[in-house]
Amino acid sequence: MEVPLAAETIGHIGKFAVTNSLLMGWVVISTLAILSIFATRKLTKVPGKLQNVLELIIEAADNMIRDLAGDKGRAFLPLVLTFFIFIMMSNLMGLLPGLSAIGFWEKLEGHRVFVPLLRSGNSDLNITLGLGLVSVVMTQYFGIKYKGLYGYFKHYFHNPLSGGIAFVIAGLGIGIFVGVLEVISEFVKIVSLSFRLFGNIYAGEAVLTTVSGISQYIAPLPFLMLESLVAVVQAAVFSLLTLVFISIITAGHEEGAH
């Protein structure tokens, strides 16, 4: 049994195809929403176990982000922490034992093929591309918010108007060339973020599926532990890279200016 590169369609809503990776995304979002409701419905000065765990996570993330990005980093906390929690939960829930055995059989080109009902969302390139796009778009948003339109464009196209006329002409040419490269690099970030996450998670699923076909009980355990670590690390990498990109584009912003 092999893991298809593209997520399998399990149904339709009108003309909209619902894939097993999309369904997993909805399951993860619903799970996180329910946990949040239970954790915050009765906030107390002496927190319960669930509230205490969430407060520890938020406080640790807030301290780390502010160490890296300064006081303005608190504005980045919701985005960065949401990326981390959603990606980590998607990765870990995709590793649940027996998950790939829940599904149905269908005929495809004259052959019966088993289609799992749920599949790790981040093993679908469509979802990781969406996450990468959100990351880069929000990076541009924070750049404009904290530096203004002039400062934002100056980040890409530096001011060459200094020195003699020859320096100005040369500076304009070099500035435009470098600026174009900088703009292209923003699109490359989408590809880099999405393919890194997709490649690691898809490869892990493929390895676990292959090993499980050899031995269903003992052999997969070391790989399952390794992939659990990869699940957390990849969530951290995606979130921290987003934070770094935002910190770079907002660098030089004077605290208190907004």
C-alpha positions in Angstrom: 0.0 0.0 0.0 1.3 3.4 -0.9 0.4 7.0 0.0 -0.9 8.9 -3.1 0.8 12.2 -3.7 -2.6 14.0 -4.0 -5.2 13.9 -1.3 -8.2 11.6 -2.2 -11.7 13.0 -2.7 -14.2 11.5 -0.3 -17.3 13.5 -1.3 -18.7 16.7 -2.7 -20.5 19.7 -1.4 -22.2 20.8 -4.6 -19.4 21.0 -7.1 -16.8 21.5 -4.3 -14.6 18.4 -3.8 -14.0 17.4 -0.2 -10.7 15.6 0.3 -9.6 13.5 3.3 -6.9 16.0 4.1 -9.5 18.9 4.2 -11.7 16.8 6.4 -8.8 16.3 8.8 -8.3 20.1 8.8 -11.9 20.6 9.9 -11.4 17.9 12.6 -8.3 19.7 13.9 -10.0 23.1 13.9 -13.1 21.7 15.7 -10.9 20.0 18.3 -9.0 23.2 19.0 -12.2 25.2 19.2 -13.8 22.8 21.7 -10.6 22.8 23.8 -10.5 26.6 23.8 -14.2 26.8 24.8 -13.7 24.4 27.7 -10.5 26.2 28.8 -11.9 29.7 28.8 -15.5 29.3 29.7 -14.7 29.7 33.5 -11.6 31.7 33.8 -10.5 32.0 37.4 -7.6 33.6 39.3 -6.6 30.1 40.4 -6.7 28.3 37.1 -7.7 24.7 36.6 -5.5 22.1 34.9 -6.5 22.9 31.3 -6.5 26.7 31.8 -3.1 26.4 33.5 -1.6 24.4 30.6 -2.8 26.9 28.1 -1.6 29.9 30.1 1.9 28.3 30.4 2.0 27.7 26.6 0.9 31.3 25.8 3.3 32.8 28.4 6.3 30.8 27.2 5.5 31.7 23.5 5.0 35.4 24.5 8.4 35.6 26.3 10.2 33.9 23.4 8.6 36.1 20.7 9.3 39.3 22.7 13.0 38.2 23.1 13.3 37.8 19.4 11.1 40.7 18.1 11.0 43.1 21.0 7.8 44.5 22.6 6.1 44.7 19.2 6.4 40.9 19.1 3.2 40.7 21.2 1.2 41.7 18.1 2.7 38.8 16.2 1.9 36.3 19.0 -1.7 35.2 17.8 -0.5 34.5 14.3 2.8 32.7 15.2 1.2 30.6 18.0 -1.8 29.7 15.9 0.5 28.4 13.2 2.4 26.3 15.7 -0.6 24.8 17.4 -2.6 24.1 14.2 0.4 22.6 12.4 1.5 20.5 15.3 -2.0 19.2 16.0 -2.5 18.4 12.3 0.8 16.5 12.2 0.2 14.6 15.5 -3.4 13.7 14.8 -2.3 12.3 11.4 -0.1 9.8 13.3 -2.8 8.3 15.4 -2.6 4.5 15.2 -5.4 3.0 13.1 -6.4 6.3 11.5 -5.4 5.1 8.0 -7.6 2.0 8.4 -10.8 4.1 8.7 -12.2 4.5 5.2 -14.0 2.8 2.3 -13.3 0.9 -0.9 -14.1 2.3 -4.3 -13.5 1.3 -7.9 -10.9 3.2 -9.8 -10.0 2.3 -13.3 -11.4 -1.2 -12.8 -9.5 -1.8 -9.5 -10.8 -1.7 -6.0 -8.9 1.0 -4.1 -9.0 1.7 -0.3 -9.6 5.4 0.4 -8.8 6.5 4.0 -11.4 8.9 5.4 -8.8 11.0 7.2 -5.3 12.0 6.2 -2.8 14.4 7.7 -3.6 17.9 6.3 0.1 18.8 5.9 0.7 15.8 3.7 -1.4 17.7 1.1 0.5 20.4 -0.8 -2.7 22.5 -1.3 -3.0 23.0 2.5 0.7 23.8 3.1 0.6 26.2 0.1 -2.3 27.9 1.8 -0.4 28.2 5.1 2.7 29.6 3.3 0.5 32.1 1.5 -1.1 33.3 4.7 2.4 33.6 6.3 3.8 35.8 3.5 0.7 37.9 3.2 0.6 38.6 6.9 4.3 39.5 6.8 3.6 42.2 4.2 0.7 43.4 6.4 2.9 43.9 9.4 5.5 45.5 7.3 3.0 48.2 6.1 1.5 48.5 9.5 4.7 49.2 11.4 6.7 51.1 8.7 4.1 52.7 6.6 3.9 52.5 2.8 7.0 54.6 2.3 9.1 52.6 4.8 7.6 49.3 3.4 8.7 50.0 -0.2 12.0 51.4 1.0 12.7 48.0 2.5 12.8 46.6 -1.0 13.9 49.6 -3.1 16.6 51.6 -1.2 17.1 55.4 -1.8 20.0 56.0 -4.2 19.7 59.8 -4.2 23.1 60.6 -2.7 26.5 61.5 -4.2 27.1 62.6 -7.8 24.9 62.1 -10.8 26.9 58.9 -11.8 26.2 57.4 -8.3 22.5 58.3 -8.6 22.2 56.6 -12.0 24.1 53.5 -10.9 22.2 53.5 -7.6 18.9 53.6 -9.4 19.8 50.7 -11.6 21.2 48.6 -8.8 18.3 49.6 -6.5 15.7 48.5 -9.0 17.5 45.2 -9.7 17.9 44.4 -6.0 14.4 45.4 -5.3 13.0 43.1 -8.0 15.1 40.2 -6.5 13.7 41.1 -3.0 10.1 41.0 -4.3 10.8 37.6 -6.1 12.2 36.3 -2.8 8.8 36.9 -1.1 7.2 34.5 -3.6 10.0 32.1 -3.1 9.2 32.1 0.7 5.7 30.7 -0.1 7.3 27.8 -2.0 10.0 27.2 0.6 7.6 27.2 3.6 5.0 25.0 1.9 7.3 22.5 0.3 9.4 22.0 3.4 6.4 21.2 5.6 4.7 19.1 2.9 7.9 17.1 2.1 8.7 16.2 5.7 5.1 15.2 6.6 4.4 13.3 3.4 7.7 11.5 3.6 7.0 10.4 7.1 3.6 9.1 6.1 5.1 7.1 3.3 7.8 5.6 5.6 5.2 4.6 8.2 2.9 3.1 5.6 5.8 1.0 4.1 7.0 -0.2 7.5 3.5 -1.0 8.7 3.1 -3.2 5.6 6.1 -5.2 6.8 5.1 -5.5 10.5 2.0 -3.8 12.0 3.0 -3.9 15.7 6.7 -3.6 16.6 8.6 -2.2 13.6 6.6 1.0 13.2 7.1 2.1 16.9 10.6 3.7 16.5 9.5 5.4 13.3 6.3 6.6 15.0 8.3 8.2 17.8 10.6 9.8 15.3 7.7 11.2 13.2 6.1 12.6 16.4 9.3 14.5 17.0 9.3 15.7 13.4 5.7 16.8 13.7 6.6 19.2 16.6 9.9 20.3 15.0 8.3 21.2 11.7 5.5 23.2 13.4 8.2 25.1 15.3 10.3 25.7 12.1 7.3 27.1 10.2 6.3 29.3 13.0 9.8 30.6 13.8 10.5 31.3 10.1 7.3 33.3 9.9 8.4 35.3 13.0 11.9 35.9 11.6 10.4 37.2 8.3 8.1 39.5 10.1 10.9 40.7 12.4 13.1 41.5 9.4 10.5 43.5 7.5 9.5 45.5 10.6 13.1 46.0 11.8 14.0 49.6 12.6 10.5 50.4 13.8 10.6 52.7 16.8 8.7 51.4 19.8 5.8 53.7 20.7 5.5 55.1 17.2 2.2 53.4 16.9 
